[in-house]
Amino acid sequence: MKFKLFLPCLVWAFSLAAVLPPSWALADYVAFNGSEVAPNIAEFRIDEDGVHVQLEVYVGDLKTFDALVPNSWFKDDAPLRATSDDRIVDFTENGLSIRRSDGTALPIAVQLIERRMRVDRASPLTGQRDPATGKVFPAPPDDPRVLYAELFYPFNGTRPDRLVFTPPLDADGNAQVSIGMVVFDRDVPVIDFRYLAKRVTLNIEWLDPWYTSFENPNLARHYRFPMMSFLYASPFEIRHEALIRVHNAAELVGVEIAGRTMTKAERREIESRLPSVLNDRSPMAIDGKKIIPTFDRLSFMRIGTRGLNFIQEEDEVRADADYVGLIYSTPTAGYAQEATVEWTVFPDPVTKVPGNAIDAAGPFLAGLTSENPILKWTNYFKTYEPPVISPVVFGKERTLNVPMLTILLIVSTLCGAVFLFRRQSIPRIVRITALGTLLVATAVSTQIGWINMENPIASTPDRPAAARIASQLIENFHNALQEKIPERLNEALRTSVSADAFEDVKLELGRALIVEMQGGGAGSIKNIRDFGVANIRPTPSASGFQASVSWSVTATGEHWGHPHQKNIRFSAVMDIAPIEGAWKLTGMTVTSAQPEI
């Protein structure tokens, strides 16, 4: 497909997609600041009785965290040092301190200190060059050795509404060493990875940890909204997708969740009730006409340090921390001109819901409110050319170029010569001129007047010809399988599939060539490449051939606001025959579909 539209912002998006591996299926958010690979890492987790800290100290920064280094780690006799208890008291005040709003430092209980190798948190972008700035994304230290510590900062019976986190500071009030941090309030991530570079203040919402936040607005998580709406437009379908915090979804459908995690019965209630309720509360329209979309699927997801992770059937679902995602779709025949969703779900304290209208040009953002609840997508593409699905015509492997005009002129010349030889009454000069003209015309005709016709004795195609035929058929199939309307899908497939084998081949193509993305849904095939053909042999009918074919594709999908992709290597055995002037598939067995790294 081609769009006469250029948006410079797409350069970064495409560059990013090129480096993300298939295993990142729904790892939608990546912290580009490098804090997740900082030399030192601190994970803070706020609980009812205190703050639990998991700390990784880079071996090169042990001097800053000397208070935590046991005497037994020194090769020789330990240097003259304060006692372990005195060192921890000093660390409470001057090391990694957590204070109440009145400045009182929380005490520290050391639960574990040991040697470890750092956890590998490097993203796929580590070491890659940012195409926008030219800078190289940060990488972790080459030496993976760390001091690992588990520390506990107790509240001692009095829960604070505010906490101040302070790294070891230099004289200017900045962190002495680089520390990457991530913070959780009970089950809810408060931020994605950020640097703990200065003193920062956290406001704790004990009734609902979702709303716990740092005073610094730059310290926030990507998925911080309890509800989000996404409207996707493609040439084949319009989709409405929604993310709703489980707590809010339960309220919406009238399910009371007794604890912090859902029971299986509560989960089933939400799964059965929510799709219809949300469909009623977010009506869709296409080109001004109200439609009832098809409900595709529902998934429970958890916010992780690298985005959203699908929650499996056997895993627990946390009401306060997890999302439920829903997808509704309606097939289209080409791009619509306009699509809308009216979002009417605004439970207290939600007053604004982020909306995203998304097409090939990128997202268009909106803030949905009860006064302005319409999320609208408008078709701004000037032209659209659908994927080409054309018959695979015969090439040299099954055709002959015949100089038909030359043959006719040779016959005419011979007949003319006989005729003129028998008619002696015709003047000699006339006979010579006529024959000369025919001979000249015959000679000239060798450059024109050729016609292409099917070779009745054609043999099995050679490897280059078989590769051309198979690759064009495969491209046709992948393009056809993007169609969501059954009649259009059948029409597209009939171009390349024999009538006798249509149903069997259609079933096999749908089973094997549709790439399912993580969480469900078919990926769009964007790159078909690296064709290989082997074991070319004639079929019993003698007119066709069979071949073992392999090829790779990149399947992309976008759900809930972020792209993800897979690279797949296919292998198949294809039966191909000449039918009605074109090569068509008469049988196919896909033997493997393996992910590529």
DRENNUZA-845419 format. One record per residue (C-alpha): residue in three letters; residue number from 0; x, y, z. Coordinates in steps of 0.25 Angstrom, whole numbers. Each point is the difference from the previous one (the first is absolute). Layout:
N
[r 'Ala' NUM [X Y Z]] ...
# end
This chain:
597
[r 'Met' 0 [0 0 0]] [r 'Lys' 1 [5 14 -3]] [r 'Phe' 2 [-5 13 7]] [r 'Lys' 3 [4 14 -6]] [r 'Leu' 4 [2 5 14]] [r 'Phe' 5 [13 2 7]] [r 'Leu' 6 [2 2 15]] [r 'Pro' 7 [14 2 5]] [r 'Cys' 8 [-4 -6 13]] [r 'Leu' 9 [-1 -14 -6]] [r 'Val' 10 [15 -1 -2]] [r 'Trp' 11 [2 -2 15]] [r 'Ala' 12 [-12 -10 1]] [r 'Phe' 13 [5 -8 -12]] [r 'Ser' 14 [15 0 5]] [r 'Leu' 15 [-5 -5 14]] [r 'Ala' 16 [-8 -11 -6]] [r 'Ala' 17 [12 -5 -8]] [r 'Val' 18 [8 -3 13]] [r 'Leu' 19 [-11 -6 8]] [r 'Pro' 20 [0 -15 0]] [r 'Pro' 21 [-12 -9 -1]] [r 'Ser' 22 [1 -4 15]] [r 'Trp' 23 [-4 14 3]] [r 'Ala' 24 [-14 -3 -4]] [r 'Leu' 25 [-7 9 10]] [r 'Ala' 26 [12 6 7]] [r 'Asp' 27 [-6 13 -5]] [r 'Tyr' 28 [8 11 8]] [r 'Val' 29 [15 1 1]] [r 'Ala' 30 [6 10 9]] [r 'Phe' 31 [10 7 -9]] [r 'Asn' 32 [7 8 11]] [r 'Gly' 33 [10 -12 3]] [r 'Ser' 34 [-4 0 15]] [r 'Glu' 35 [-4 -15 -1]] [r 'Val' 36 [15 -3 -3]] [r 'Ala' 37 [6 10 10]] [r 'Pro' 38 [12 -6 8]] [r 'Asn' 39 [-8 0 12]] [r 'Ile' 40 [-15 -4 1]] [r 'Ala' 41 [-10 2 12]] [r 'Glu' 42 [-13 -6 0]] [r 'Phe' 43 [-10 6 10]] [r 'Arg' 44 [-12 -7 4]] [r 'Ile' 45 [-10 7 10]] [r 'Asp' 46 [-8 -10 9]] [r 'Glu' 47 [-9 2 12]] [r 'Asp' 48 [11 -1 10]] [r 'Gly' 49 [12 7 -7]] [r 'Val' 50 [8 1 -13]] [r 'His' 51 [7 -12 -5]] [r 'Val' 52 [13 3 -9]] [r 'Gln' 53 [7 -9 -9]] [r 'Leu' 54 [14 6 -3]] [r 'Glu' 55 [10 -3 -10]] [r 'Val' 56 [14 7 2]] [r 'Tyr' 57 [9 0 -12]] [r 'Val' 58 [14 -5 5]] [r 'Gly' 59 [7 13 -5]] [r 'Asp' 60 [-9 8 10]] [r 'Leu' 61 [1 -8 12]] [r 'Lys' 62 [8 11 7]] [r 'Thr' 63 [-13 9 0]] [r 'Phe' 64 [-8 -12 6]] [r 'Asp' 65 [12 -4 10]] [r 'Ala' 66 [-10 -1 11]] [r 'Leu' 67 [-6 -13 -6]] [r 'Val' 68 [13 -7 -3]] [r 'Pro' 69 [2 -11 10]] [r 'Asn' 70 [14 -1 7]] [r 'Ser' 71 [1 -14 -5]] [r 'Trp' 72 [1 5 -15]] [r 'Phe' 73 [14 6 3]] [r 'Lys' 74 [11 -9 -5]] [r 'Asp' 75 [9 4 11]] [r 'Asp' 76 [-4 4 14]] [r 'Ala' 77 [-11 10 -1]] [r 'Pro' 78 [5 15 2]] [r 'Leu' 79 [-4 7 12]] [r 'Arg' 80 [-15 3 -2]] [r 'Ala' 81 [-12 3 9]] [r 'Thr' 82 [-8 -11 4]] [r 'Ser' 83 [-11 -6 -9]] [r 'Asp' 84 [-11 7 8]] [r 'Asp' 85 [7 13 0]] [r 'Arg' 86 [2 0 -15]] [r 'Ile' 87 [-15 -3 -2]] [r 'Val' 88 [-4 11 9]] [r 'Asp' 89 [9 10 -8]] [r 'Phe' 90 [-5 -6 -13]] [r 'Thr' 91 [-15 2 5]] [r 'Glu' 92 [4 15 0]] [r 'Asn' 93 [10 2 -11]] [r 'Gly' 94 [-1 -12 -9]] [r 'Leu' 95 [-13 -4 -7]] [r 'Ser' 96 [-10 6 10]] [r 'Ile' 97 [-15 0 0]] [r 'Arg' 98 [-6 11 9]] [r 'Arg' 99 [-13 4 5]] [r 'Ser' 100 [-5 14 -4]] [r 'Asp' 101 [5 6 14]] [r 'Gly' 102 [14 -5 -4]] [r 'Thr' 103 [1 -12 9]] [r 'Ala' 104 [7 -11 -7]] [r 'Leu' 105 [-6 -14 0]] [r 'Pro' 106 [9 -10 7]] [r 'Ile' 107 [7 -11 -9]] [r 'Ala' 108 [-1 -15 3]] [r 'Val' 109 [10 -8 -9]] [r 'Gln' 110 [-6 -13 -4]] [r 'Leu' 111 [10 -5 -10]] [r 'Ile' 112 [13 4 -6]] [r 'Glu' 113 [8 -9 -10]] [r 'Arg' 114 [8 0 -13]] [r 'Arg' 115 [-8 -2 -13]] [r 'Met' 116 [0 3 -14]] [r 'Arg' 117 [-9 12 -4]] [r 'Val' 118 [-13 -3 -6]] [r 'Asp' 119 [0 1 -15]] [r 'Arg' 120 [-10 12 -3]] [r 'Ala' 121 [6 4 -13]] [r 'Ser' 122 [-10 4 -11]] [r 'Pro' 123 [1 -4 -14]] [r 'Leu' 124 [4 14 -3]] [r 'Thr' 125 [13 -1 9]] [r 'Gly' 126 [12 4 -9]] [r 'Gln' 127 [-9 4 -11]] [r 'Arg' 128 [1 14 -6]] [r 'Asp' 129 [-12 9 1]] [r 'Pro' 130 [-3 4 -14]] [r 'Ala' 131 [-6 13 4]] [r 'Thr' 132 [12 5 9]] [r 'Gly' 133 [11 -9 -5]] [r 'Lys' 134 [3 -3 15]] [r 'Val' 135 [3 -15 4]] [r 'Phe' 136 [-10 -5 11]] [r 'Pro' 137 [6 -3 13]] [r 'Ala' 138 [6 -13 4]] [r 'Pro' 139 [2 -7 13]] [r 'Pro' 140 [14 0 6]] [r 'Asp' 141 [9 -11 -6]] [r 'Asp' 142 [3 -6 14]] [r 'Pro' 143 [-13 -7 4]] [r 'Arg' 144 [4 -2 15]] [r 'Val' 145 [-9 7 10]] [r 'Leu' 146 [-2 1 15]] [r 'Tyr' 147 [-14 -5 2]] [r 'Ala' 148 [-8 5 12]] [r 'Glu' 149 [-14 -1 5]] [r 'Leu' 150 [-3 11 10]] [r 'Phe' 151 [-13 3 8]] [r 'Tyr' 152 [-4 14 4]] [r 'Pro' 153 [-11 -2 11]] [r 'Phe' 154 [-11 10 3]] [r 'Asn' 155 [0 -5 14]] [r 'Gly' 156 [-16 0 1]] [r 'Thr' 157 [-2 14 -6]] [r 'Arg' 158 [-2 1 -15]] [r 'Pro' 159 [5 12 -7]] [r 'Asp' 160 [-8 8 -11]] [r 'Arg' 161 [12 5 -5]] [r 'Leu' 162 [15 -6 -2]] [r 'Val' 163 [12 7 -4]] [r 'Phe' 164 [11 -9 -8]] [r 'Thr' 165 [14 5 0]] [r 'Pro' 166 [12 -6 -6]] [r 'Pro' 167 [14 1 5]] [r 'Leu' 168 [3 15 -3]] [r 'Asp' 169 [12 8 -3]] [r 'Ala' 170 [3 14 4]] [r 'Asp' 171 [-9 6 -11]] [r 'Gly' 172 [-12 -8 4]] [r 'Asn' 173 [1 -10 -12]] [r 'Ala' 174 [1 -15 1]] [r 'Gln' 175 [15 -4 2]] [r 'Val' 176 [-3 -12 -10]] [r 'Ser' 177 [-9 -4 -11]] [r 'Ile' 178 [-13 -7 6]] [r 'Gly' 179 [-11 -5 -8]] [r 'Met' 180 [-13 -2 8]] [r 'Val' 181 [-14 -6 -1]] [r 'Val' 182 [-11 2 10]] [r 'Phe' 183 [-12 -9 4]] [r 'Asp' 184 [-11 4 9]] [r 'Arg' 185 [-5 -14 5]] [r 'Asp' 186 [-3 -7 -14]] [r 'Val' 187 [0 13 -8]] [r 'Pro' 188 [12 6 -8]] [r 'Val' 189 [1 14 4]] [r 'Ile' 190 [10 3 -11]] [r 'Asp' 191 [8 -6 -11]] [r 'Phe' 192 [15 -1 1]] [r 'Arg' 193 [5 14 3]] [r 'Tyr' 194 [13 6 6]] [r 'Leu' 195 [1 3 15]] [r 'Ala' 196 [8 12 -2]] [r 'Lys' 197 [-5 9 11]] [r 'Arg' 198 [-9 0 12]] [r 'Val' 199 [-14 -3 -4]] [r 'Thr' 200 [-13 0 7]] [r 'Leu' 201 [-11 -11 -1]] [r 'Asn' 202 [-15 3 4]] [r 'Ile' 203 [-6 -13 4]] [r 'Glu' 204 [-15 -3 -2]] [r 'Trp' 205 [-3 -11 10]] [r 'Leu' 206 [-14 -2 -5]] [r 'Asp' 207 [3 -3 -14]] [r 'Pro' 208 [15 -2 -4]] [r 'Trp' 209 [-3 3 -15]] [r 'Tyr' 210 [0 15 4]] [r 'Thr' 211 [13 0 8]] [r 'Ser' 212 [10 9 -7]] [r 'Phe' 213 [12 9 0]] [r 'Glu' 214 [0 15 2]] [r 'Asn' 215 [9 1 -12]] [r 'Pro' 216 [-9 -2 -12]] [r 'Asn' 217 [12 -6 -8]] [r 'Leu' 218 [-1 -12 9]] [r 'Ala' 219 [-12 -7 -5]] [r 'Arg' 220 [-3 -14 -7]] [r 'His' 221 [-4 -1 -14]] [r 'Tyr' 222 [-13 -8 3]] [r 'Arg' 223 [-5 10 11]] [r 'Phe' 224 [-15 2 -5]] [r 'Pro' 225 [-10 -10 5]] [r 'Met' 226 [-8 1 -13]] [r 'Met' 227 [5 2 -15]] [r 'Ser' 228 [-7 -1 -13]] [r 'Phe' 229 [6 -3 -14]] [r 'Leu' 230 [-6 1 -13]] [r 'Tyr' 231 [7 -7 -11]] [r 'Ala' 232 [-2 2 -15]] [r 'Ser' 233 [5 -9 -11]] [r 'Pro' 234 [-4 -4 -15]] [r 'Phe' 235 [-6 -13 6]] [r 'Glu' 236 [-7 4 13]] [r 'Ile' 237 [-3 10 11]] [r 'Arg' 238 [4 -4 14]] [r 'His' 239 [-4 6 13]] [r 'Glu' 240 [9 -5 11]] [r 'Ala' 241 [-1 4 15]] [r 'Leu' 242 [9 -2 12]] [r 'Ile' 243 [-7 1 14]] [r 'Arg' 244 [6 -2 14]] [r 'Val' 245 [-6 -13 5]] [r 'His' 246 [-6 8 13]] [r 'Asn' 247 [-7 9 -10]] [r 'Ala' 248 [-5 -11 -9]] [r 'Ala' 249 [-6 -8 12]] [r 'Glu' 250 [-7 13 5]] [r 'Leu' 251 [-6 2 -14]] [r 'Val' 252 [-6 -14 -1]] [r 'Gly' 253 [-4 -1 15]] [r 'Val' 254 [10 -10 4]] [r 'Glu' 255 [5 1 14]] [r 'Ile' 256 [14 -4 2]] [r 'Ala' 257 [2 -5 15]] [r 'Gly' 258 [16 1 0]] [r 'Arg' 259 [12 5 -7]] [r 'Thr' 260 [-1 -11 -10]] [r 'Met' 261 [-12 -5 -8]] [r 'Thr' 262 [-6 -14 2]] [r 'Lys' 263 [-2 -9 -12]] [r 'Ala' 264 [-15 3 2]] [r 'Glu' 265 [2 15 0]] [r 'Arg' 266 [9 -1 -12]] [r 'Arg' 267 [-11 -8 -8]] [r 'Glu' 268 [-10 10 4]] [r 'Ile' 269 [8 12 -6]] [r 'Glu' 270 [3 -9 -12]] [r 'Ser' 271 [-14 -3 -3]] [r 'Arg' 272 [-6 14 3]] [r 'Leu' 273 [10 10 -4]] [r 'Pro' 274 [0 -1 -15]] [r 'Ser' 275 [-15 3 -2]] [r 'Val' 276 [0 11 11]] [r 'Leu' 277 [12 7 -6]] [r 'Asn' 278 [-6 -1 -14]] [r 'Asp' 279 [-12 7 4]] [r 'Arg' 280 [7 10 8]] [r 'Ser' 281 [10 3 -12]] [r 'Pro' 282 [-9 0 -13]] [r 'Met' 283 [7 0 -13]] [r 'Ala' 284 [-3 7 -14]] [r 'Ile' 285 [6 -1 -13]] [r 'Asp' 286 [-3 10 -11]] [r 'Gly' 287 [-11 6 9]] [r 'Lys' 288 [-7 -13 1]] [r 'Lys' 289 [-1 -7 13]] [r 'Ile' 290 [5 -14 0]] [r 'Ile' 291 [1 -12 10]] [r 'Pro' 292 [14 -5 0]] [r 'Thr' 293 [5 -14 2]] [r 'Phe' 294 [6 -3 13]] [r 'Asp' 295 [13 -7 -2]] [r 'Arg' 296 [7 -3 13]] [r 'Leu' 297 [3 4 14]] [r 'Ser' 298 [13 -1 7]] [r 'Phe' 299 [5 3 14]] [r 'Met' 300 [14 7 0]] [r 'Arg' 301 [10 5 11]] [r 'Ile' 302 [9 12 -1]] [r 'Gly' 303 [14 -4 0]] [r 'Thr' 304 [13 8 -1]] [r 'Arg' 305 [0 -2 -15]] [r 'Gly' 306 [-15 2 -3]] [r 'Leu' 307 [-12 -9 1]] [r 'Asn' 308 [1 -15 3]] [r 'Phe' 309 [-11 -10 -3]] [r 'Ile' 310 [-6 -7 12]] [r 'Gln' 311 [-2 -14 -2]] [r 'Glu' 312 [-12 -8 4]] [r 'Glu' 313 [7 -7 12]] [r 'Asp' 314 [6 13 5]] [r 'Glu' 315 [-7 10 10]] [r 'Val' 316 [-6 13 -4]] [r 'Arg' 317 [2 12 9]] [r 'Ala' 318 [-12 9 1]] [r 'Asp' 319 [8 13 3]] [r 'Ala' 320 [12 -2 -9]] [r 'Asp' 321 [-4 -8 -13]] [r 'Tyr' 322 [-7 4 -12]] [r 'Val' 323 [-11 -7 -8]] [r 'Gly' 324 [1 3 -15]] [r 'Leu' 325 [-12 -2 -10]] [r 'Ile' 326 [0 0 -15]] [r 'Tyr' 327 [-12 3 -10]] [r 'Ser' 328 [1 0 -15]] [r 'Thr' 329 [-8 2 -12]] [r 'Pro' 330 [5 -4 -14]] [r 'Thr' 331 [1 10 -11]] [r 'Ala' 332 [2 0 -15]] [r 'Gly' 333 [11 10 -1]] [r 'Tyr' 334 [2 12 8]] [r 'Ala' 335 [-12 7 6]] [r 'Gln' 336 [-1 15 0]] [r 'Glu' 337 [-3 1 15]] [r 'Ala' 338 [-2 -8 13]] [r 'Thr' 339 [-4 4 14]] [r 'Val' 340 [-1 -6 14]] [r 'Glu' 341 [-9 7 10]] [r 'Trp' 342 [7 -3 14]] [r 'Thr' 343 [-10 2 11]] [r 'Val' 344 [7 -7 12]] [r 'Phe' 345 [5 10 10]] [r 'Pro' 346 [-1 -6 14]] [r 'Asp' 347 [5 8 12]] [r 'Pro' 348 [11 6 0]] [r 'Val' 349 [2 -2 -15]] [r 'Thr' 350 [-3 13 -7]] [r 'Lys' 351 [9 -2 -13]] [r 'Val' 352 [3 -12 -8]] [r 'Pro' 353 [11 0 -10]] [r 'Gly' 354 [-4 -3 -14]] [r 'Asn' 355 [8 -4 -12]] [r 'Ala' 356 [-4 -1 -14]] [r 'Ile' 357 [10 -8 -8]] [r 'Asp' 358 [3 -3 -14]] [r 'Ala' 359 [12 -2 -9]] [r 'Ala' 360 [4 14 2]] [r 'Gly' 361 [1 -1 15]] [r 'Pro' 362 [-8 3 12]] [r 'Phe' 363 [-9 13 2]] [r 'Leu' 364 [-3 2 15]] [r 'Ala' 365 [-12 5 7]] [r 'Gly' 366 [-5 3 14]] [r 'Leu' 367 [-14 -6 2]] [r 'Thr' 368 [-9 6 10]] [r 'Ser' 369 [-15 -1 3]] [r 'Glu' 370 [-1 13 -7]] [r 'Asn' 371 [8 -4 -12]] [r 'Pro' 372 [-1 -15 -1]] [r 'Ile' 373 [2 -3 -15]] [r 'Leu' 374 [13 -6 -5]] [r 'Lys' 375 [0 2 -15]] [r 'Trp' 376 [9 -5 -11]] [r 'Thr' 377 [0 7 -13]] [r 'Asn' 378 [6 -5 -13]] [r 'Tyr' 379 [10 10 -5]] [r 'Phe' 380 [7 -9 -10]] [r 'Lys' 381 [-1 6 -14]] [r 'Thr' 382 [1 -13 -7]] [r 'Tyr' 383 [1 -15 4]] [r 'Glu' 384 [5 -11 -9]] [r 'Pro' 385 [-5 -14 5]] [r 'Pro' 386 [10 -11 0]] [r 'Val' 387 [1 -6 -14]] [r 'Ile' 388 [-5 -14 -1]] [r 'Ser' 389 [2 -4 -15]] [r 'Pro' 390 [0 -13 -8]] [r 'Val' 391 [14 -7 -1]] [r 'Val' 392 [1 0 -15]] [r 'Phe' 393 [8 -10 -8]] [r 'Gly' 394 [15 3 -2]] [r 'Lys' 395 [10 -6 -9]] [r 'Glu' 396 [-1 -13 7]] [r 'Arg' 397 [-14 -2 -7]] [r 'Thr' 398 [-1 9 -12]] [r 'Leu' 399 [7 1 -13]] [r 'Asn' 400 [2 13 -8]] [r 'Val' 401 [-4 -3 -14]] [r 'Pro' 402 [4 9 -12]] [r 'Met' 403 [-14 -1 -6]] [r 'Leu' 404 [1 11 -10]] [r 'Thr' 405 [13 -5 -5]] [r 'Ile' 406 [-6 -14 -2]] [r 'Leu' 407 [-12 6 -8]] [r 'Leu' 408 [9 8 -8]] [r 'Ile' 409 [9 -12 -3]] [r 'Val' 410 [-12 -8 -5]] [r 'Ser' 411 [-5 12 -8]] [r 'Thr' 412 [14 2 -6]] [r 'Leu' 413 [1 -15 -4]] [r 'Cys' 414 [-15 0 -6]] [r 'Gly' 415 [3 13 -7]] [r 'Ala' 416 [13 -6 -6]] [r 'Val' 417 [-8 -12 -5]] [r 'Phe' 418 [-11 9 -6]] [r 'Leu' 419 [10 9 -7]] [r 'Phe' 420 [8 -11 -5]] [r 'Arg' 421 [-12 -6 -7]] [r 'Arg' 422 [-5 13 -6]] [r 'Gln' 423 [11 3 -10]] [r 'Ser' 424 [-9 11 -6]] [r 'Ile' 425 [2 9 11]] [r 'Pro' 426 [12 9 -3]] [r 'Arg' 427 [13 -4 6]] [r 'Ile' 428 [3 13 7]] [r 'Val' 429 [-14 -1 7]] [r 'Arg' 430 [3 -14 5]] [r 'Ile' 431 [14 3 5]] [r 'Thr' 432 [-6 13 7]] [r 'Ala' 433 [-11 -8 7]] [r 'Leu' 434 [9 -11 5]] [r 'Gly' 435 [10 10 5]] [r 'Thr' 436 [-11 7 7]] [r 'Leu' 437 [-4 -13 7]] [r 'Leu' 438 [14 -3 4]] [r 'Val' 439 [3 13 6]] [r 'Ala' 440 [-14 0 8]] [r 'Thr' 441 [4 -14 5]] [r 'Ala' 442 [14 5 4]] [r 'Val' 443 [-6 12 8]] [r 'Ser' 444 [-11 -9 6]] [r 'Thr' 445 [10 -7 8]] [r 'Gln' 446 [1 12 9]] [r 'Ile' 447 [-15 2 2]] [r 'Gly' 448 [-13 -9 0]] [r 'Trp' 449 [4 -10 10]] [r 'Ile' 450 [-11 -6 9]] [r 'Asn' 451 [1 -7 13]] [r 'Met' 452 [-7 -14 1]] [r 'Glu' 453 [-1 -11 9]] [r 'Asn' 454 [10 -11 -2]] [r 'Pro' 455 [-7 -13 -1]] [r 'Ile' 456 [12 -8 3]] [r 'Ala' 457 [5 8 12]] [r 'Ser' 458 [8 -7 10]] [r 'Thr' 459 [1 2 15]] [r 'Pro' 460 [5 15 3]] [r 'Asp' 461 [14 1 4]] [r 'Arg' 462 [4 6 14]] [r 'Pro' 463 [0 15 -4]] [r 'Ala' 464 [-14 -2 -6]] [r 'Ala' 465 [-5 -8 11]] [r 'Ala' 466 [5 11 10]] [r 'Arg' 467 [-7 11 -8]] [r 'Ile' 468 [-13 -8 0]] [r 'Ala' 469 [0 -4 14]] [r 'Ser' 470 [4 13 6]] [r 'Gln' 471 [-11 8 -8]] [r 'Leu' 472 [-10 -10 5]] [r 'Ile' 473 [4 1 15]] [r 'Glu' 474 [0 16 -1]] [r 'Asn' 475 [-14 -2 -6]] [r 'Phe' 476 [-5 -9 12]] [r 'His' 477 [6 9 10]] [r 'Asn' 478 [-7 13 -6]] [r 'Ala' 479 [-13 -8 -1]] [r 'Leu' 480 [0 -4 14]] [r 'Gln' 481 [0 14 5]] [r 'Glu' 482 [-15 1 -5]] [r 'Lys' 483 [-10 -1 11]] [r 'Ile' 484 [-12 -1 -8]] [r 'Pro' 485 [-3 -14 -4]] [r 'Glu' 486 [-4 3 -14]] [r 'Arg' 487 [12 8 -3]] [r 'Leu' 488 [9 -10 6]] [r 'Asn' 489 [-6 -11 -9]] [r 'Glu' 490 [1 9 -13]] [r 'Ala' 491 [15 3 3]] [r 'Leu' 492 [3 -14 3]] [r 'Arg' 493 [-6 -5 -13]] [r 'Thr' 494 [10 8 -8]] [r 'Ser' 495 [11 -10 4]] [r 'Val' 496 [-8 -13 4]] [r 'Ser' 497 [-6 -10 -8]] [r 'Ala' 498 [-15 -2 1]] [r 'Asp' 499 [1 -15 3]] [r 'Ala' 500 [9 2 12]] [r 'Phe' 501 [-5 13 5]] [r 'Glu' 502 [-6 -4 13]] [r 'Asp' 503 [11 -9 4]] [r 'Val' 504 [11 11 -4]] [r 'Lys' 505 [-8 11 7]] [r 'Leu' 506 [-1 -8 13]] [r 'Glu' 507 [15 -3 0]] [r 'Leu' 508 [4 15 -3]] [r 'Gly' 509 [-9 4 11]] [r 'Arg' 510 [6 -10 9]] [r 'Ala' 511 [14 2 -3]] [r 'Leu' 512 [3 14 -6]] [r 'Ile' 513 [-7 9 10]] [r 'Val' 514 [10 4 10]] [r 'Glu' 515 [-7 2 13]] [r 'Met' 516 [6 10 9]] [r 'Gln' 517 [2 -1 15]] [r 'Gly' 518 [-14 1 7]] [r 'Gly' 519 [-7 -3 -13]] [r 'Gly' 520 [-3 7 -13]] [r 'Ala' 521 [6 -2 -14]] [r 'Gly' 522 [13 8 -3]] [r 'Ser' 523 [1 8 -13]] [r 'Ile' 524 [11 -5 -9]] [r 'Lys' 525 [9 11 -4]] [r 'Asn' 526 [13 -7 -5]] [r 'Ile' 527 [0 -13 -9]] [r 'Arg' 528 [14 -4 -3]] [r 'Asp' 529 [11 -10 -1]] [r 'Phe' 530 [-7 -10 -9]] [r 'Gly' 531 [6 -14 -2]] [r 'Val' 532 [-5 -11 -9]] [r 'Ala' 533 [5 -14 -1]] [r 'Asn' 534 [-4 -14 -4]] [r 'Ile' 535 [-7 4 -13]] [r 'Arg' 536 [-7 -12 -6]] [r 'Pro' 537 [-12 -2 -10]] [r 'Thr' 538 [-13 -4 6]] [r 'Pro' 539 [-8 -12 -5]] [r 'Ser' 540 [-8 8 -9]] [r 'Ala' 541 [13 4 -7]] [r 'Ser' 542 [-5 14 -3]] [r 'Gly' 543 [3 5 14]] [r 'Phe' 544 [11 -1 10]] [r 'Gln' 545 [3 -1 15]] [r 'Ala' 546 [11 7 8]] [r 'Ser' 547 [5 2 14]] [r 'Val' 548 [-1 15 3]] [r 'Ser' 549 [5 8 11]] [r 'Trp' 550 [-1 15 3]] [r 'Ser' 551 [0 10 12]] [r 'Val' 552 [-10 11 4]] [r 'Thr' 553 [0 11 10]] [r 'Ala' 554 [-14 1 6]] [r 'Thr' 555 [-4 13 7]] [r 'Gly' 556 [-11 3 9]] [r 'Glu' 557 [-5 12 9]] [r 'His' 558 [-8 -1 12]] [r 'Trp' 559 [-3 9 11]] [r 'Gly' 560 [9 11 -5]] [r 'His' 561 [13 -7 -4]] [r 'Pro' 562 [5 -8 -11]] [r 'His' 563 [6 -14 1]] [r 'Gln' 564 [6 -10 -10]] [r 'Lys' 565 [4 -14 -3]] [r 'Asn' 566 [9 -6 -10]] [r 'Ile' 567 [-4 -13 -5]] [r 'Arg' 568 [7 -10 -10]] [r 'Phe' 569 [-10 -9 -8]] [r 'Ser' 570 [2 -13 -7]] [r 'Ala' 571 [-10 -7 -9]] [r 'Val' 572 [-2 -10 -11]] [r 'Met' 573 [-8 6 -11]] [r 'Asp' 574 [-7 -6 -12]] [r 'Ile' 575 [-2 9 -12]] [r 'Ala' 576 [-6 -2 -13]] [r 'Pro' 577 [-3 9 -13]] [r 'Ile' 578 [-15 3 0]] [r 'Glu' 579 [-7 10 -9]] [r 'Gly' 580 [12 7 -4]] [r 'Ala' 581 [7 2 13]] [r 'Trp' 582 [7 -8 11]] [r 'Lys' 583 [-9 -4 12]] [r 'Leu' 584 [1 -8 13]] [r 'Thr' 585 [-6 -14 0]] [r 'Gly' 586 [5 -4 13]] [r 'Met' 587 [8 5 12]] [r 'Thr' 588 [6 -5 13]] [r 'Val' 589 [7 9 9]] [r 'Thr' 590 [10 -8 7]] [r 'Ser' 591 [6 10 10]] [r 'Ala' 592 [-2 14 5]] [r 'Gln' 593 [12 3 9]] [r 'Pro' 594 [3 14 7]] [r 'Glu' 595 [13 7 -5]] [r 'Ile' 596 [9 7 10]] 
# end
